[in-house]
Amino acid sequence: MGAQFKDQVIIVTGAGDGIGRAAAEGFAAEGGVVVVVDVKGVETTVAGIEATGGRAIAAPLDVRDAPGWSRLVDDLVAKFGTIDVLVNNAGVAVPGDTAADVTEEIWDRIMDINAKGVWLGMRAVLPTMRKAGKGKICNVASTAAHIGLRDAAAYCASKGAVLALTRQAGVQYAPENIQINSVSPGTTMTGLQRDVTEAQRATFLTLTPINRFAQSIEVARTILFLCSEGSSFVTASDLSVDGGMVAL
Ligand SMILES: NC(=O)c1ccc[n+]([C@@H]2O[C@H](COP(=O)([O-])OP(=O)(O)OC[C@H]3O[C@@H](n4cnc5c(N)ncnc54)[C@H](O)[C@@H]3O)[C@@H](O)[C@H]2O)c1
């Protein structure tokens, strides 16, 4: 165990699985108190962290729930007095998401979770971070924010919004010592890939110069870096973790 995030209060959304769970485990292994936010899988992540001697708190929450965000932040501030890090990672993708065919209901669902949920999380923690005069926020975007992925119209739009909001908020709060960045993962072997067909997977591989897909831990390590002291002069920035995909 390291101590890079010793006693820091770190919220990770979508931490019930995939990249979020790997990030939560990484923060806990470095001494952080990890607040595990998700609509499912929360207890499993917390149990896994506690089994290795780490500290984690279960926080079942839908990132679209604005009053729920307020309650969570109020509880954490009452208990710990601070929130050091927020990782806005929760996200969804839905098959058949083309501009011609996506339904209004699915469009709204993707935008509400992937884009509005990121803003709601930032809005909830920023007053505490501003008061403290410090904070780190890492939003999880995607290669979909940079290139036109097939069958991902609302998804691309939502991740483009994450990128733009990261840039804007990063600039806005830079003078207050709050660093806000994003990561843009390429194809990563998580549950999000469950509906991807073999043909789509083969296409993704040809688009990935490194010639393999990422494991969650590889994205998680970059998230940890962007939330650490080591990235003290990095803000309003996006880091691609995509095996070279957007550079192709
Ligand atoms: N896997 C990839 O190839 C890939 C590529 C680029 C970007 N991403 C992004 O990485 C992030 C994590 O995805 P993942 O690949 O680990 O997928 P995942 O499905 O394994 O994990 C996503 C988690 O988000 C949670 N979630 C969904 N809706 C939620 C809501 N409304 N409130 C709270 N939690 C919610 C899910 O329950 C799930 O546990 C997402 O933002 C995704 O868009 C993934």
The ligand as an SDF file (V2000), in Angstrom:
LIG
                    3D

 44 48  0  0  0  0  0  0  0  0999 V2000
  -15.2180    0.5630  -21.8290 N   0  0  0  0  0  0  0  0  0  0  0  0
  -14.8710    1.3500  -22.8270 C   0  0  0  0  0  0  0  0  0  0  0  0
  -14.4880    0.9020  -23.9150 O   0  0  0  0  0  0  0  0  0  0  0  0
  -14.9360    2.8530  -22.6470 C   0  0  0  0  0  0  0  0  0  0  0  0
  -14.3330    3.6620  -23.6260 C   0  0  0  0  0  0  0  0  0  0  0  0
  -14.3800    5.0340  -23.4810 C   0  0  0  0  0  0  0  0  0  0  0  0
  -15.0290    5.6100  -22.3930 C   0  0  0  0  0  0  0  0  0  0  0  0
  -15.6050    4.8030  -21.4540 N   0  0  0  0  0  0  0  0  0  0  0  0
  -16.2810    5.4510  -20.3370 C   0  0  0  0  0  0  0  0  0  0  0  0
  -15.7540    4.9670  -19.1270 O   0  0  0  0  0  0  0  0  0  0  0  0
  -16.7260    5.1340  -18.0970 C   0  0  0  0  0  0  0  0  0  0  0  0
  -16.8410    3.8430  -17.2960 C   0  0  0  0  0  0  0  0  0  0  0  0
  -17.3680    2.8450  -18.1350 O   0  0  0  0  0  0  0  0  0  0  0  0
  -16.9270    1.3120  -18.0580 P   0  0  0  0  0  0  0  0  0  0  0  0
  -16.3380    0.9710  -19.3530 O   0  0  0  0  0  0  0  0  0  0  0  0
  -16.1660    1.0550  -16.8260 O   0  0  0  0  0  0  0  0  0  0  0  0
  -18.3790    0.6320  -18.0420 O   0  0  0  0  0  0  0  0  0  0  0  0
  -19.1190   -0.2220  -16.9110 P   0  0  0  0  0  0  0  0  0  0  0  0
  -20.4730   -0.4710  -17.4790 O   0  0  0  0  0  0  0  0  0  0  0  0
  -18.2830   -1.3640  -16.4880 O   0  0  0  0  0  0  0  0  0  0  0  0
  -19.2060    0.8060  -15.6940 O   0  0  0  0  0  0  0  0  0  0  0  0
  -20.0410    1.9200  -15.7230 C   0  0  0  0  0  0  0  0  0  0  0  0
  -20.6850    2.0490  -14.3550 C   0  0  0  0  0  0  0  0  0  0  0  0
  -21.5060    3.2210  -14.3580 O   0  0  0  0  0  0  0  0  0  0  0  0
  -22.6570    2.9130  -13.6200 C   0  0  0  0  0  0  0  0  0  0  0  0
  -23.7820    3.7940  -13.9480 N   0  0  0  0  0  0  0  0  0  0  0  0
  -24.5230    3.7950  -15.0790 C   0  0  0  0  0  0  0  0  0  0  0  0
  -25.5020    4.6870  -14.9760 N   0  0  0  0  0  0  0  0  0  0  0  0
  -25.3840    5.2630  -13.7510 C   0  0  0  0  0  0  0  0  0  0  0  0
  -26.1100    6.2650  -13.0850 C   0  0  0  0  0  0  0  0  0  0  0  0
  -27.1710    6.8450  -13.6480 N   0  0  0  0  0  0  0  0  0  0  0  0
  -25.7130    6.6270  -11.8420 N   0  0  0  0  0  0  0  0  0  0  0  0
  -24.6490    6.0350  -11.2480 C   0  0  0  0  0  0  0  0  0  0  0  0
  -23.9220    5.0660  -11.8490 N   0  0  0  0  0  0  0  0  0  0  0  0
  -24.2850    4.6920  -13.0930 C   0  0  0  0  0  0  0  0  0  0  0  0
  -22.9850    1.4780  -13.9980 C   0  0  0  0  0  0  0  0  0  0  0  0
  -23.8720    0.8760  -13.0640 O   0  0  0  0  0  0  0  0  0  0  0  0
  -21.6070    0.8520  -14.0460 C   0  0  0  0  0  0  0  0  0  0  0  0
  -21.2450    0.2480  -12.8260 O   0  0  0  0  0  0  0  0  0  0  0  0
  -18.0180    5.5480  -18.7910 C   0  0  0  0  0  0  0  0  0  0  0  0
  -18.1980    6.9420  -18.6660 O   0  0  0  0  0  0  0  0  0  0  0  0
  -17.7630    5.1840  -20.2330 C   0  0  0  0  0  0  0  0  0  0  0  0
  -18.5290    5.9530  -21.1400 O   0  0  0  0  0  0  0  0  0  0  0  0
  -15.5730    3.4420  -21.5580 C   0  0  0  0  0  0  0  0  0  0  0  0
  1  2  1  0
  2  3  2  0
  2  4  1  0
  4  5  1  0
  4 44  2  0
  5  6  2  0
  6  7  1  0
  7  8  2  0
  8  9  1  0
  8 44  1  0
  9 10  1  0
  9 42  1  0
 10 11  1  0
 11 12  1  0
 11 40  1  0
 12 13  1  0
 13 14  1  0
 14 15  2  0
 14 16  1  0
 14 17  1  0
 17 18  1  0
 18 19  2  0
 18 20  1  0
 18 21  1  0
 21 22  1  0
 22 23  1  0
 23 24  1  0
 23 38  1  0
 24 25  1  0
 25 26  1  0
 25 36  1  0
 26 27  1  0
 26 35  1  0
 27 28  2  0
 28 29  1  0
 29 30  1  0
 29 35  2  0
 30 31  1  0
 30 32  2  0
 32 33  1  0
 33 34  2  0
 34 35  1  0
 36 37  1  0
 36 38  1  0
 38 39  1  0
 40 41  1  0
 40 42  1  0
 42 43  1  0
M  CHG  2   8   1  16  -1
M  END
$$$$
